[in-house]
Amino acid sequence: MKLPSNEYNPYYEPYIALSTQGDSISHSLSQNQISVPEFYNQIPKDKHDYAYAEGKWTVKDILLHLIDTERIFAYRALRIARQDKVEMAGFEQDDYVVAGKATGRSLNSLIDEYKAVRSATITMFKTFSEKELESVGTASGSQISVRAIGHIISGHENHHNNVIKQRYL
């Protein structure tokens, strides 16, 4: 099923396009829970702290960015599913990357954190009813549905993994 475009800001279209919309959200997230750690484990150690240009994120920065973004979006999904009508503010991803200090961590610790966050996200999405998945709230000044958030999480990491393949490896 293709998501109606009124359930998300057009900014998220590239991420939604990279998600597996035909599958259930929990299935898409579960597939990536396996493929993403496998992908990062195959990256040569000398590339873990590599950035392809000045001011660009390292491979470890990207993985921590995926983790932080998933936490924020999962929180948004929970609030919307629980009918919280308070608008949610955006976040500055570059500030999170700097403050996260991923280069001081091992790739294995980041992969372990990714798996833990993903397990929690999958469990939460499995509990949502169809009505909750269709619920819409406001985040970053735009309308967004719970199910769009699930697809954004999946497609967002697919996007960044494609960038790593194209520019880092």
LINNOR-V135367 format. One record per residue. N is the residue number from 0. RES is the residue in three letters. PHI is phi in radians with two decimals (999 if undefined). Layout:
n=N res=RES phi=PHI
n=N res=RES phi=PHI
This chain:
n=0 res=MET phi=999
n=1 res=LYS phi=-1.45
n=2 res=LEU phi=-1.22
n=3 res=PRO phi=-1.11
n=4 res=SER phi=-1.16
n=5 res=ASN phi=-1.42
n=6 res=GLU phi=-1.68
n=7 res=TYR phi=-2.84
n=8 res=ASN phi=-1.25
n=9 res=PRO phi=-0.95
n=10 res=TYR phi=-0.93
n=11 res=TYR phi=-1.50
n=12 res=GLU phi=-0.93
n=13 res=PRO phi=-1.05
n=14 res=TYR phi=-1.25
n=15 res=ILE phi=-1.09
n=16 res=ALA phi=-1.11
n=17 res=LEU phi=-1.54
n=18 res=SER phi=-1.49
n=19 res=THR phi=-1.69
n=20 res=GLN phi=-1.11
n=21 res=GLY phi=-1.22
n=22 res=ASP phi=-1.56
n=23 res=SER phi=-1.18
n=24 res=ILE phi=-1.07
n=25 res=SER phi=-1.12
n=26 res=HIS phi=-1.19
n=27 res=SER phi=-1.06
n=28 res=LEU phi=-1.14
n=29 res=SER phi=-1.17
n=30 res=GLN phi=-1.04
n=31 res=ASN phi=-1.23
n=32 res=GLN phi=-1.07
n=33 res=ILE phi=-1.57
n=34 res=SER phi=-1.25
n=35 res=VAL phi=-1.18
n=36 res=PRO phi=-1.04
n=37 res=GLU phi=-1.05
n=38 res=PHE phi=-1.05
n=39 res=TYR phi=-1.16
n=40 res=ASN phi=-1.16
n=41 res=GLN phi=-1.54
n=42 res=ILE phi=-1.31
n=43 res=PRO phi=-1.01
n=44 res=LYS phi=-0.96
n=45 res=ASP phi=-1.22
n=46 res=LYS phi=-1.75
n=47 res=HIS phi=-1.02
n=48 res=ASP phi=-1.85
n=49 res=TYR phi=-1.54
n=50 res=ALA phi=-2.16
n=51 res=TYR phi=-1.30
n=52 res=ALA phi=-2.74
n=53 res=GLU phi=-1.01
n=54 res=GLY phi=1.46
n=55 res=LYS phi=-1.55
n=56 res=TRP phi=-1.31
n=57 res=THR phi=-1.45
n=58 res=VAL phi=-1.02
n=59 res=LYS phi=-1.17
n=60 res=ASP phi=-1.03
n=61 res=ILE phi=-1.10
n=62 res=LEU phi=-1.11
n=63 res=LEU phi=-1.14
n=64 res=HIS phi=-1.03
n=65 res=LEU phi=-1.08
n=66 res=ILE phi=-1.11
n=67 res=ASP phi=-1.07
n=68 res=THR phi=-1.12
n=69 res=GLU phi=-1.08
n=70 res=ARG phi=-1.03
n=71 res=ILE phi=-1.14
n=72 res=PHE phi=-1.22
n=73 res=ALA phi=-1.12
n=74 res=TYR phi=-1.07
n=75 res=ARG phi=-1.07
n=76 res=ALA phi=-1.04
n=77 res=LEU phi=-1.07
n=78 res=ARG phi=-1.07
n=79 res=ILE phi=-1.19
n=80 res=ALA phi=-1.08
n=81 res=ARG phi=-1.55
n=82 res=GLN phi=1.19
n=83 res=ASP phi=-1.26
n=84 res=LYS phi=-1.66
n=85 res=VAL phi=-1.33
n=86 res=GLU phi=-1.10
n=87 res=MET phi=-1.79
n=88 res=ALA phi=-1.28
n=89 res=GLY phi=-1.38
n=90 res=PHE phi=-2.52
n=91 res=GLU phi=-1.70
n=92 res=GLN phi=-1.04
n=93 res=ASP phi=-1.13
n=94 res=ASP phi=-1.12
n=95 res=TYR phi=-1.10
n=96 res=VAL phi=-1.10
n=97 res=VAL phi=-1.07
n=98 res=ALA phi=-1.22
n=99 res=GLY phi=-1.26
n=100 res=LYS phi=0.86
n=101 res=ALA phi=-1.10
n=102 res=THR phi=-1.14
n=103 res=GLY phi=-1.46
n=104 res=ARG phi=-2.00
n=105 res=SER phi=-1.44
n=106 res=LEU phi=-1.08
n=107 res=ASN phi=-1.07
n=108 res=SER phi=-1.17
n=109 res=LEU phi=-1.21
n=110 res=ILE phi=-1.11
n=111 res=ASP phi=-1.07
n=112 res=GLU phi=-1.14
n=113 res=TYR phi=-0.98
n=114 res=LYS phi=-1.07
n=115 res=ALA phi=-1.14
n=116 res=VAL phi=-1.11
n=117 res=ARG phi=-1.11
n=118 res=SER phi=-1.03
n=119 res=ALA phi=-1.13
n=120 res=THR phi=-1.13
n=121 res=ILE phi=-1.06
n=122 res=THR phi=-1.03
n=123 res=MET phi=-1.12
n=124 res=PHE phi=-1.11
n=125 res=LYS phi=-1.15
n=126 res=THR phi=-1.46
n=127 res=PHE phi=-1.31
n=128 res=SER phi=-1.32
n=129 res=GLU phi=-1.05
n=130 res=LYS phi=-1.11
n=131 res=GLU phi=-1.16
n=132 res=LEU phi=-1.09
n=133 res=GLU phi=-1.48
n=134 res=SER phi=-1.07
n=135 res=VAL phi=-2.15
n=136 res=GLY phi=-2.35
n=137 res=THR phi=-2.11
n=138 res=ALA phi=-2.43
n=139 res=SER phi=0.94
n=140 res=GLY phi=1.39
n=141 res=SER phi=-2.34
n=142 res=GLN phi=-1.24
n=143 res=ILE phi=-2.69
n=144 res=SER phi=-1.70
n=145 res=VAL phi=-1.06
n=146 res=ARG phi=-1.20
n=147 res=ALA phi=-1.11
n=148 res=ILE phi=-1.04
n=149 res=GLY phi=-1.03
n=150 res=HIS phi=-1.25
n=151 res=ILE phi=-1.12
n=152 res=ILE phi=-0.99
n=153 res=SER phi=-1.14
n=154 res=GLY phi=-1.20
n=155 res=HIS phi=-1.06
n=156 res=GLU phi=-1.26
n=157 res=ASN phi=-1.09
n=158 res=HIS phi=-1.01
n=159 res=HIS phi=-1.16
n=160 res=ASN phi=-1.18
n=161 res=ASN phi=-1.13
n=162 res=VAL phi=-1.09
n=163 res=ILE phi=-1.06
n=164 res=LYS phi=-1.06
n=165 res=GLN phi=-1.40
n=166 res=ARG phi=-2.06
n=167 res=TYR phi=-1.97
n=168 res=LEU phi=-1.88
